[in-house]
């Protein structure tokens, strides 16, 4: 009786070759994956650097540290939320975020990799802080989501992570930009006083 049930169960299970064939049909080709990743990384690089190194310091300089931080936090919220909506809608890992989840096992030696490894060893709270400073709330949420390649919207836990990352990241970045803008203003006033 036992062997009969086992035999019947094996009839309904796909073979290894069928499973591999189905997986091959569902996975994008290497070239398509490289193109998606290349375009995604380039687009994110341009948007993130324009936001972080052009718009952020300009808004902090024009509006001051408090009003500038409030405006940029709101803009960061909108941009990252819209990016999450697009990420879930497109159902493509166009930034390689699912690969980022492998950082826990990465043995890199750069300062950032050592900080990430230290934070991962300390627990999720420390990793949340380090990732929030290192990258934007969209990437932080995508990293902390349960499962891989699910693209199923935001849970209450995801929203908490998103908002915490938003506050930590924008608090850090606003302070850094205020110090940078203040140093640039001080240096400019010193230079302009010397120049005729």
Backbone torsions as a table, in degrees:
resi	resn	phi	psi	omega
1	UNK	NA	-46.4	179.8
2	UNK	-59.3	-45.4	-178.5
3	UNK	-67.6	-31.2	177.5
4	UNK	-65.1	-43.0	177.5
5	UNK	-65.0	-40.6	179.9
6	UNK	-64.3	-41.8	179.4
7	UNK	-64.0	-43.5	-179.9
8	UNK	-62.5	-41.0	179.6
9	UNK	-62.5	-38.4	-179.9
10	UNK	-67.4	-27.9	179.4
11	UNK	-65.5	-32.4	-176.2
12	UNK	-90.5	-10.6	179.9
13	UNK	-88.4	132.6	178.5
14	UNK	-68.1	149.4	178.4
15	UNK	-71.6	168.9	178.8
16	UNK	-60.9	-42.8	-179.2
17	UNK	-65.9	-36.1	176.5
18	UNK	-66.4	-41.6	179.6
19	UNK	-63.8	-45.2	178.5
20	UNK	-63.1	-41.4	178.1
21	UNK	-62.2	-42.4	178.7
22	UNK	-65.6	-40.2	179.0
23	UNK	-64.7	-39.2	179.9
24	UNK	-65.3	-34.0	178.6
25	UNK	-70.9	-29.5	-176.6
26	UNK	-88.1	-18.9	-178.0
27	UNK	-92.2	136.6	177.0
28	UNK	-67.0	153.4	179.3
29	UNK	-65.1	164.2	-179.7
30	UNK	-58.8	-44.6	-179.1
31	UNK	-66.1	-42.3	178.7
32	UNK	-63.8	-42.9	179.3
33	UNK	-62.5	-43.0	179.1
34	UNK	-64.3	-40.2	179.2
35	UNK	-66.3	-44.5	178.9
36	UNK	-61.1	-46.4	-179.3
37	UNK	-65.4	-43.0	179.7
38	UNK	-62.1	-47.2	179.2
39	UNK	-66.2	-42.4	179.3
40	UNK	-62.3	-46.1	-179.8
41	UNK	-66.8	-40.6	178.3
42	UNK	-64.6	-47.0	178.8
43	UNK	-60.8	-45.1	179.0
44	UNK	-64.7	-39.8	178.3
45	UNK	-59.7	-46.8	-178.6
46	UNK	-65.7	-45.4	-179.7
47	UNK	-66.5	-48.5	-177.2
48	UNK	-63.7	-44.6	-179.2
49	UNK	-70.9	-36.1	174.7
50	UNK	-63.4	-42.0	179.2
51	UNK	-67.3	-49.2	-173.6
52	UNK	-74.5	-40.0	-170.3
53	UNK	-108.1	-7.7	177.2
54	UNK	-116.0	-62.4	-175.3
55	UNK	-68.3	-46.3	-176.2
56	UNK	-58.3	-53.9	-179.5
57	UNK	-64.1	-35.4	-179.8
58	UNK	-64.2	-44.2	179.5
59	UNK	-66.6	-41.6	177.3
60	UNK	-62.3	-41.6	179.6
61	UNK	-64.8	-44.3	-177.0
62	UNK	-75.4	-41.5	-172.7
63	UNK	-102.6	-9.7	-177.1
64	UNK	88.7	171.7	-172.8
65	UNK	-67.8	-37.5	-176.4
66	UNK	-79.6	-53.6	179.4
67	UNK	-66.0	-39.7	177.9
68	UNK	-62.0	-42.9	178.4
69	UNK	-63.5	-40.1	179.2
70	UNK	-63.7	-45.7	179.6
71	UNK	-63.6	-45.1	-177.2
72	UNK	-70.8	-32.1	175.7
73	UNK	-65.6	-42.2	176.8
74	UNK	-62.8	-45.4	177.7
75	UNK	-62.9	-41.1	178.3
76	UNK	-62.0	-43.1	177.4
77	UNK	-57.2	-50.6	-177.3
78	UNK	-62.6	-47.0	-178.0
79	UNK	-64.6	-45.5	-178.6
80	UNK	-68.8	-38.2	178.1
81	UNK	-65.2	-44.9	177.5
82	UNK	-63.6	-35.7	177.1
83	UNK	-65.5	-40.9	176.2
84	UNK	-62.7	-42.0	177.3
85	UNK	-60.8	-44.3	178.7
86	UNK	-64.8	-42.2	179.7
87	UNK	-58.3	-45.7	178.9
88	UNK	-69.9	-37.5	-179.8
89	UNK	-67.6	-45.2	-177.0
90	UNK	-71.4	-26.9	-178.6
91	UNK	54.2	37.8	176.9
92	UNK	-128.9	137.3	177.2
93	UNK	-86.2	72.0	-172.1
94	UNK	-78.6	-0.5	173.9
95	UNK	-118.9	1.5	-178.4
96	UNK	69.5	27.3	-176.8
97	UNK	-64.3	-35.1	178.2
98	UNK	-63.2	-29.0	175.3
99	UNK	-71.5	-35.0	179.3
100	UNK	-59.7	-29.7	179.5
101	UNK	-61.2	-18.5	177.0
102	UNK	-81.2	2.1	-179.0
103	UNK	-61.3	-25.8	-179.4
104	UNK	-59.9	-29.7	-178.4
105	UNK	-100.3	-1.0	-176.0
106	UNK	-75.7	137.6	-177.3
107	UNK	-109.1	40.8	180.0
108	UNK	-68.2	162.4	-175.6
109	UNK	-118.9	4.3	178.6
110	UNK	-72.2	164.0	-179.6
111	UNK	-60.2	-41.9	-179.7
112	UNK	-65.9	-42.2	179.4
113	UNK	-65.2	-39.0	177.1
114	UNK	-64.7	-39.2	177.6
115	UNK	-64.5	-41.9	178.6
116	UNK	-65.9	-41.1	178.5
117	UNK	-64.8	-42.4	177.8
118	UNK	-60.6	-47.5	-178.5
119	UNK	-63.8	-41.6	179.5
120	UNK	-63.0	-36.6	178.7
121	UNK	-69.1	-30.1	-179.6
122	UNK	-78.8	-22.8	179.0
123	UNK	126.3	176.5	-174.7
124	UNK	-65.5	-33.3	-178.9
125	UNK	-64.7	-45.3	178.8
126	UNK	-65.7	-40.6	178.9
127	UNK	-64.9	-37.4	176.9
128	UNK	-60.8	-43.5	179.5
129	UNK	-64.6	-48.7	-177.9
130	UNK	-63.6	-45.8	179.0
131	UNK	-64.9	-35.4	179.4
132	UNK	-64.9	-34.0	177.5
133	UNK	-77.5	-37.4	-174.5
134	UNK	-75.6	-35.3	-173.3
135	UNK	-141.7	-173.0	-175.6
136	UNK	-92.0	165.0	-177.5
137	UNK	-58.6	-30.6	177.8
138	UNK	-59.0	-50.0	-178.6
139	UNK	-66.0	-39.1	179.7
140	UNK	-60.5	-47.6	-179.9
141	UNK	-64.6	-44.7	179.8
142	UNK	-60.8	-36.1	178.5
143	UNK	-67.7	-43.6	-174.3
144	UNK	-84.2	-8.0	178.3
145	UNK	-60.6	145.7	175.8
146	UNK	-76.3	138.5	179.0
147	UNK	81.6	170.6	179.9
148	UNK	-128.2	144.1	177.0
149	UNK	56.4	41.0	-179.7
150	UNK	-100.6	-36.0	174.5
151	UNK	49.0	50.8	-173.2
152	UNK	-115.6	32.1	175.4
153	UNK	83.3	-173.3	-173.8
154	UNK	-104.1	129.2	172.4
155	UNK	-87.8	173.6	176.9
156	UNK	-60.2	-39.1	177.7
157	UNK	-62.2	-42.6	178.9
158	UNK	-62.6	-40.1	178.6
159	UNK	-64.5	-40.6	177.5
160	UNK	-61.5	-46.1	178.7
161	UNK	-61.4	-43.5	-179.9
162	UNK	-59.2	-48.4	-177.4
163	UNK	-68.9	-38.6	176.9
164	UNK	-64.5	-45.6	178.5
165	UNK	-62.6	-37.6	178.4
166	UNK	-61.7	-47.0	-178.9
167	UNK	-67.8	-47.0	-179.0
168	UNK	-63.4	-51.3	-176.9
169	UNK	-62.4	-46.2	-179.1
170	UNK	-73.4	-31.4	174.0
171	UNK	-62.9	-48.2	178.4
172	UNK	-62.3	-48.3	-174.6
173	UNK	-68.1	-36.8	177.5
174	UNK	-63.8	-43.7	178.3
175	UNK	-64.2	-44.0	179.7
176	UNK	-63.2	-42.3	179.7
177	UNK	-68.4	-36.7	177.8
178	UNK	-64.1	-43.9	177.4
179	UNK	-63.0	-44.3	179.7
180	UNK	-63.4	-45.3	179.5
181	UNK	-65.7	-41.3	178.5
182	UNK	-63.5	-42.0	178.2
183	UNK	-64.5	-40.8	178.4
184	UNK	-65.1	-41.6	177.6
185	UNK	-63.0	-43.0	179.8
186	UNK	-63.6	-45.2	179.1
187	UNK	-63.6	-41.5	179.8
188	UNK	-64.8	-40.4	179.1
189	UNK	-65.9	-34.9	176.7
190	UNK	-68.5	-41.3	179.4
191	UNK	-70.3	-43.5	-177.0
192	UNK	-68.5	-25.0	176.3
193	UNK	-73.6	-24.6	-179.1
194	UNK	-87.2	-33.5	-176.8
195	UNK	-76.3	144.6	-179.9
196	UNK	-71.3	NA	NA
